[in-house]
Amino acid sequence: MHAQYRTIFVVDEDERALVFAKESLSDTYNVIAANSARTLLLLLENIIPDLIVLDIELTDMNAFRLIDALKRSEVTENIPIITLLKSAHPEYEKQISSYRATDWLVKPVTKEMLVMRIEKYLLAGVSIFDSHRA
């Protein structure tokens, strides 16, 4: 499938981050923005994205529980999830791995970083954590 037909959900409470993601990705992908975990869950009732970019610091739901729920569902278990962090923190890396998120980026994210990471997982279909799993 050509990249322009791929759908990416971007979940972030920061409106500027959502605008940045749409401006950075809309030429190549169908980008759907959500400003909360609840909005993401409502969207998932009707649309299954090819990838989710998820800010880890949501206020309406614990992001790690959200990732866990998505990875436990047969419908969403194989969707790559790239998490966004405000800072690099070893505990976050451990949690992201244990909850089976695909990868993470530390904010601020450049367009190039975001595009490169998304393409990596949409084209390869692998997680950085795959090599760590038995």
Secondary structure as the mmCIF struct_conf table of DSSP 4:
data_model
#
loop_
_struct_conf.conf_type_id
_struct_conf.id
_struct_conf.beg_label_comp_id
_struct_conf.beg_label_asym_id
_struct_conf.beg_label_seq_id
_struct_conf.end_label_comp_id
_struct_conf.end_label_asym_id
_struct_conf.end_label_seq_id
HELX_RH_3T_P HELX_RH_3T_P1 ALA A 3 TYR A 5
STRN STRN1 THR A 7 VAL A 11
BEND BEND1 GLU A 13 GLU A 13
HELX_RH_AL_P HELX_RH_AL_P1 GLU A 15 LEU A 25
TURN_TY1_P TURN_TY1_P1 SER A 26 THR A 28
BEND BEND2 TYR A 29 TYR A 29
STRN STRN2 ASN A 30 ALA A 34
BEND BEND3 ASN A 35 SER A 36
HELX_RH_AL_P HELX_RH_AL_P2 ALA A 37 LEU A 44
TURN_TY1_P TURN_TY1_P2 GLU A 45 ASN A 46
BEND BEND4 ASP A 50 ASP A 50
STRN STRN3 LEU A 51 ASP A 55
BEND BEND5 ILE A 56 ILE A 56
BEND BEND6 THR A 59 MET A 61
HELX_RH_AL_P HELX_RH_AL_P3 ALA A 63 ARG A 72
BEND BEND7 SER A 73 SER A 73
TURN_TY1_P TURN_TY1_P3 GLU A 74 ASN A 78
BEND BEND8 ILE A 79 ILE A 79
STRN STRN4 ILE A 81 LEU A 85
BEND BEND9 LYS A 86 SER A 87
HELX_RH_AL_P HELX_RH_AL_P4 PRO A 90 SER A 98
TURN_TY1_P TURN_TY1_P4 TYR A 99 ARG A 100
STRN STRN5 ASP A 103 VAL A 106
BEND BEND10 LYS A 107 PRO A 108
HELX_RH_AL_P HELX_RH_AL_P5 LYS A 111 ALA A 124
TURN_TY1_P TURN_TY1_P5 ILE A 128 PHE A 129
HELX_RH_3T_P HELX_RH_3T_P2 ASP A 130 HIS A 132
#
